[in-house]
Amino acid sequence: MPHRHHLLIIDAQNDFCDLPPEWCPTDPVSGRRLAPALPVPGAHADLQRLARFIAGSGAALDAITATLDSHHRVDIAHPPFWRTDEGGPVAPFTQITADDVMAGRYHPADETHAPRALAYLEALEARSRYTLMVWPVHCQMGSWGQCLHAEVLAACSAWEERQGRPVQVLHKGDNPWTEHYSALQAEVPDEHDPATGLNHALLARLDRAAQLFIAGQASSHCVRATVEHLVAHLPAHRPERLVLLSDGMSPVPGFEAQAAEFMAEMRARGVRSMSLAQAQAALLSPAA
């Protein structure tokens, strides 16, 4: 069935949101208030606007797909995987290269993983897209941080009841041996894990859209990687179908330039951008 207007929500999860304290529950085990692991400044407001967009667009949205970053605690991009040359912990936001590993500056906590980790870093660097970043443990499967932002979840639930069909939810990132920013493909696909290769089923679903609206977190990483793959791999191409909802996404701090570069490059390739208010007005116009 064609989807005239499709909304793709990328990683609109608690761990990526700068949530106010009253939005963060108490951990019944520790008694401490939970906090987002990797909050993106502006993300909470972005997603509140996105929730209002979903609620206000009504039946004009024919389909919604939501991705969820989904990681193990021990993951090649998390601190518990790595140790320093002295055996100490590796701080979040450390970048690790193949040269670092070969020089002994960093090594896997489990030394038997060293050959595979080095091979991964070499393959990653050969693609010239990213350097391995050791992020704080985030979106651990089953955790509060992995869950959708509460207002986005409420808006999606109401849309499901109104439309009588489900939001498609896609988990990505549960292979601990590769980074998986894009919803469509891991940075270095694992030949033994088909889920890390190009997701042709998702491409086919998104390709049915006359307009594909895109929002989520973060514009510098997961949104960027997903949209780059969409432009490269949508079977029917036509990048002008893609609409970046500019006030429904924000960059990771320190990566603002990369996000701006991404937006400019996509516009040059025909991808459009709109505010959420502009997109809603367009959806509800008689010509839509």
N, C-alpha and C positions, 0 to 999 in steps of 0.2 A: 504494500500500500504506500503510495507517495506521501511524503510529509512536506507539506508546503512550507510550514514555518517550524523549525526545529531549534530547540535551545540545548546547547552543550554547556554543562556546568562542570568546571574542572577544579577538583580538590577544594571544595568550599567547606573545609573541615575545621573543627575547633582548634587544633594545634597550629593552624596558620593564621588565626584571628587575634587581633589585639582586643580581646574581650574585656569589658569592665569586670571588676571583682564579683559583682552580684550575679553575673552570668556563669560563674565558675563554681561547681559544687564542691562539697567537702568529701575527701577520700575517707570512706568508712574504716579503712585499714590503718592509715597513719593519723587520721584526724586533722590533716592539713588541707587547706583549700587547694584544689587542683589549679594548674595554670597552663596556658598554651605553651607548647615546647618551642615553637618557632614562629612567634607572632609577627605578622607583616603589618606595619603601620598603615592604617586606613582600611584594612580588610574587613573589620566589623561593619563599618559604615557602608563599604562596597556591597556586602552581602545583605544588609538590611534593605538597601535600594533594590538589589536583585530580587529579594523576596516580594517587595511591593510590585515590581515589574511582573513577576509570575502571577500574583494575585490579581493585578489590574488588567492583564492581557486576556484573561478568560479563555474562551474556546479558540482564540486566534492562534494559540500555540498548539500545534498538532502532535508534537512529540518532545519529550525531555529526556536527555541522557545525562547522568551524573557520574563522574569518576571519583574514586576514593583512593588516595595514596594509602598503601597497606604494607607495613614493614614488620619484619622480625626485629627483636631488640639487637641481636648480634647480626649486623649487616655490614657489608663492605664500606658503606658510607656513614656508619655510626661509630662513636668512640669505643664501645666495648670490643670491636674487632681489632683495634690497633694498640700498639705500645711504642713508646719512644726508644731511642737507643739505650737508655738506662733502665728500661723496663717500666717506666711510669706511664700514667694515662695520657692519652692524646686529647687535647682540648678541642671542643667544638669550634668549627670554622677554620680548622687547619686544612690546608691543601697538601695533598701528597702526590708526588710524581713517581714514575718508574725510577728515575735517577735517585730519589730519596731512598727508595727501598734497596736499590743496588748498593748505595753508599752506607746503608745500615742506620740511617737517621730514623726510620720507622720500620716496624715489622709487625706482622700479624701476631696477636696474642697467642694463637695456636701456630707454632712454627711450621707445622706440617702444611699449613695453608699458603706458605710463602711463594712457592712456584706458581700456583694458580692466581694469587693476588698480583704478582708481577706481570703475568701474562695478560691479566685484565687491564692493568694500567697501561701497558704498552699498546694494547688494542684500542683503548679509549683515546689515548693521545694521538694515535694514527688517524683518528676520525676528526680531530681538530675542532671539536665542538665544546668540550668541557675538560677541565682538570678535576680530578677527584676532590670533592669537598667532603670533609667529615662534618656532617650536620649533627646538631643535638638529636638524641633519640626522639623520633617523632612518628606520629600515626602508627604506633605499635598496634598490631591487630588485636581487636577486642577492647581497646582502651577508650576512655572518654574522648581523648584527643583525636581519635580516628573518626569520630562521629561527625555527621553534617552539622553545620551551624544551625541552631535551633529554629530561627525564623525561616531559613531556606527549607529546612525539613518540613515545617508546618505548611509553608506555601506549596511545596511539592505534594504533600499529603492531600491538601484541599484540591489541588489540580487533578490528582488521581481520582478522587471521588467524583468530581464534576465531570471528568472526561470518561470515566469508566475503563481506563486502561493504565497500566503501570508506567512509572518512571523507570527507565532501564538504568541499573546501577552496575558500574564496572569497577572491579578492584584491580589495582596495578601495583607492582613493586614488591611482591612477596618472594621473589627470588633474591636471596641475600648476596648473590655474587655479581650483580649488575645494578647500575642505577637505572631508574625507570621514570624519568621526568615526563616524557610524552605518554599520552593515553594510547598511542598507536604502536609503539615499539620501544624496547629497552635501548639504552645507549650502546651497549654491546650485546646483541642477542646471544643467548646461551643455546648452542646447538642441541642440547639435551632437554630443553624446556621450550616447547612450542609457544607457550604464553608470552615469551619474551620477543618473539618474532613479530613481523608486521601483522596487525589485527585486521584481516581482510573482512571479517564479518562486521566489525564496527565501521570500517570504511564503507561497506555496502549500505549499511543503515544510514549513515550520515550523507551519503551520496544521493539519497532519495529527496533531500531537501532542496526546495527552490531558494530558501534563505536559511542559513545556519548561523544563529546568534551564539556568541561565545563569551562567557564570563568565568571568573574564578580566580584562583591564586596559584602561583604568583605570576605576574606578567613577565618577570625576568627569567622564569625557569619553566614551570610545568605548562603554563599557558603558551609561552613562546615555543617550547619544543613540540607541543601538540599541533599548533597551527602551522609551524614549519613542515611537519610531516603531512598535514592535510593538504597544503598547497602542493607538496611534492607527489602525493600518492592518490588523491581522490580520482576515481576512475574516469568520471566525466569532466574532471578539471573545473573550469570556470571559477577561479578564485573570487570573482566579484560576488558570488553567492555568500561568501563568508563576511560576517559583520562582527567586528570586535566591539564589545560594549565597554567603552573606555572608562566609565566610572563604576564598573563592576569588577575591577581588577587593580592590583597595586604591586609594585616591585619589592623584592627582598632588599632591606637596607644595604647600601653599598653597591647595589647592582642597578641603580636608576639609569645609568647610561646605557646598559645593555637592553633594558626595557624600551627606552626611547629609540634605540637603534632598531630593535625588532619592529616597533610600530611603524617606523619610517620605511623599513624594507618591505613590510607587508603592504603598505599603501602603494609603494612603487610597483608591486606585483599585482595590484588590482583589488586587494582585500579592502573592504570599507570599514570605517569606524563610526560609531554613533554613541551618544549618551543613552542611558536606559530610558529617559523620558522621550527622546527622539525616536527610539526604536518602538516604544509602546504606541506613540502617536501614529507611526507608520503602520504598525500592525492593525490598529483599530480604524484606520482610514477606509473609506468605501472601496478604494482601489486595491487594497491589500489582498 
